């Protein structure tokens, strides 16, 4: 089964989540949860595993003892992709409280960071609770038999990823290597809206070598001409001086994201 395909999930008790049970459990464990979250805020880190298990237990009360969330609460065992579908069902429920939704933000971010799939807090104030929509998650999608890496906010699950796959298929992504390189950037959200508009706004060109990128995107040609004139004026042998491209590339990388991909170097304005 591929990464983007929906996974089998345990049957749920009743017709939907029992949010009343969730709220009762949250009230029962509020002191433990508050302390765990306070520690995370103080250290500017994710919650610890005991706090994550307590949150999973509370969330699992809405779905029943056979749910994967309840299992994680009991054992601490479970995979992000499977747990994600359960907690996002709760996250998007129109009746869930803001307090319980914030617990899901903490729990989902914990799982994403545990499996080293996410962008971390670089898009957030580290002094505030995390938000799943602000964490970009590395996600593999197969389009026309080609496995491609993109990044999507942590608030999206299987259904949204399937819709994205259809969009990328329409865009003929497997044939567009520059677009693949763009979507592989860890700070580019594939769910940000018009993918092609964002791509064209950022794309600066594809090049065979780093030197080609330097010549196209920096004043290197002008510098070379100035140096040649100086050498002539001062009777300096042209072979006696060589360019050191490394610091020039470092400066270029401050302005452009340079992505080596499939034998080319693709440049995007930061």
N, C-alpha and C positions, 0 to 999 in steps of 0.2 A: 504494500500500500504506500503510495507516494505521500509526501509531506502535506500537500494541499488538499488531499481527498478527505472528506468527512470520515471520522472514525466511529465505530460502533459505541454506543453509550448505554449505560444501564437504564432500565426502565424506571420512571419516576412515579412516586406514589401520587395518586389523584390526577387531576387535570392540569395542575400547574404548581408553581412554588408556593409554599405556605410561608408568606412573609411575616405572619404573626409569630410563628415559632422562631424565626430568625431574630425578630426584635426582642423576644423574651430572652433568648440565649445571649444576645448582645448585652442586654441589661444585666444578666447574671454574671457575665465575665468582664464587665466594663472596666473594673479596676485593673485587672491583669492586662487587658488590651491597652488601656491608657498608659500604663507604665512601660509596656514594650514600645509603644509608639513614641513616648517621650524620650526613651533611650536613643531611638533611631534619629530623632530630631536633634538631640543634643550632640550626637557624634556625626551628624550629617551623613548617615549611612542608611542602608535598608534595614528593615526589621530583622530580628534574629529568627531562627527556625522555630523555637517554642512559640513565639508570638504568631508566626505564620500558621502553625498547626492549630492554634486556638482560633484564629480567624476562620480557617477552613472548617473547623468544628461548628462554629456559629453559622457560617454560610450553609453548611451541610444540613443543618436543621430545617432549612426551607425545602430541601430536595429529598430528604429521607436517608436512612442508614445505608442504603445500597448505592448511594451516589459516590462518585470519585472524590468529591470534596470531603464527605464524611470519612471515607477511607484514609485520605491524607491526614485528616485530623486525628484519626486513631493511630496511624502507623508512621506518618511522615513520608510515605512512599507515594509517588505519582509523577507523571510527566506533564510538562507545561502545556503541550498541545491538547491533551485530553482535558486537563483541569480548566484550561482557558474557556472551552465551550460551555462548561457548566457555570463558571462565575460570570461570563459575559451574558448568559441568559438572565441572570439576576441583575446585572449591571444595567441592562437596557429595559428592565421591567419598569413600567410607568409608575408603579406604586412603591418602589423601593425608596427608603429615606436617604437623605444626603449623608447621614452618619454611616449607614451601612454601605453606601456606595464608596465612601472614602476608605472603608476597610478593604474593599475590593481593589481600589487603587494601590493600597499598600501591598496586598497579597500578590496581585498580578505583577507588580514591579519587582517584588522579591523573587518570584519564579523566573522572570525574564533575566534578571541579573545573575541568578544562580546558575542558569544554563548558558550564560555569557552570550546572549542573543541580542542584547539591547544597547541603545546609545547612552544609557545611564542618565544622569541628571543634567547633562550639558545644556538642555533646552529649558531648564527649570530653575527656580530659586531654591537652593539647597536647604534654606531655612524653613521652607514650607512643605506640607505633605505632597507626595508625588501625584501626578495625573497620568493615567494610562494613555490618554490621547497625545501626551507630550513625550512619550517614550517610543522611539522608533525601533522596531524589531526586525532583525535579519530573517528573511523568509524566502524559502526556495519554491519556485513555481515552474512547472514544466509546460512549455508552450511548443506545440508541434514537435514533441519529442526531445526538445532541448531544455536542460535544467538551467534556470536563470535565477540569480539572487537579486532580490529587491528589498526595500525596507518599508514597513507599514506601521502606523501607530498601534500601540498595544490594545486599543479599544475595539479592534476589528478581529473577527473570527472567520471560520470556514466559509460562511456564505459570502461575505465581502471579498474574501480571497478568490473564490470562484468567479465572482463578477469581474474582479481585476484580471484574472487569467483570460476571460473572454475579451476584455478590452485590449490586452497586450497581444492577443491573437489577431484582432482586427488591425492593430498597428503594425503587424508583421515584424514583431520584435526579433525573432531569430535571424532575420536578414539585416537588421540595423545594429551593427556592432557599436557604433558611437552611442546609441540610445541605451544599449545594454550597459556600457561603461558608466553612463550618467545615472542609471537607476541603481547601480552597485554602490554609489557613494553613500556612506553611512548617514549623512545629514539630508538626504533627499527622500521625501515621502512619496511613494507611488500612489498615495491616496489624496494628494494635495489639490486635485482638480484636473485641469487640462494638462496632461503629461507632455504633449508635444509643444505647447506654448512655453512651459517651464524649460523644456529641453532647448528650444531655439533661443530663449533669452540667455541661457548660460553657455551654450556651445561656442567654443572659440576655434575649433579646428582639430583635425586628426593629422598626425605626423609620423613619418617613418622612424625618426631618431630624435633624441633629446636636442641635438644641435639644430635640427630642422625646426623644432618648437621654439628654441631660443631666437633663431633668425626671424621667425614669423611674429613672435609675440613680444620681443624686446628690441631695444635700439642696437642690437649687436652689429648689424651691418654698418650702421653709422659709426659705431665705436671702432670697427675694423678699418673703416676708411680713414678715420682720424689718426689711428695708430700708424697706418701706412704712410700718411702724409708726414707724421712726426719722424718716422724712420728715414724717409727721404731727406727731410730738412736737416737731420742730424747725422746723416751718413751711417745709419745703423743697419747692419746686415738683416734683411727680412727674416732669415732663418734663426736669428739669435733670440727671438722672443716668441713664446707660445702662449696661447690663451688657456687659462684655467677655467673650465666651464662650471666646475662644481659650485663655487659661490654664486655664480650667475643663475644657476638652476635653483638654488636655495631662495634667491630673491624672487625668481619667477613663481615659485611654489607659494609665495606669500600672497600672490594675486590670483593664481589659477590652481584648481585641482588638476593634477596631472595623473591620469589613470592609464597604466599600461594594460592593454587588453587585446588579446589575439593578434599579437605582432605589431600593434600600432600604439601610439601614445596619444590619448584623447585629452583635450584641454577644456576646462569649464571655468567660467568666471565665478569666483567665490561670492 
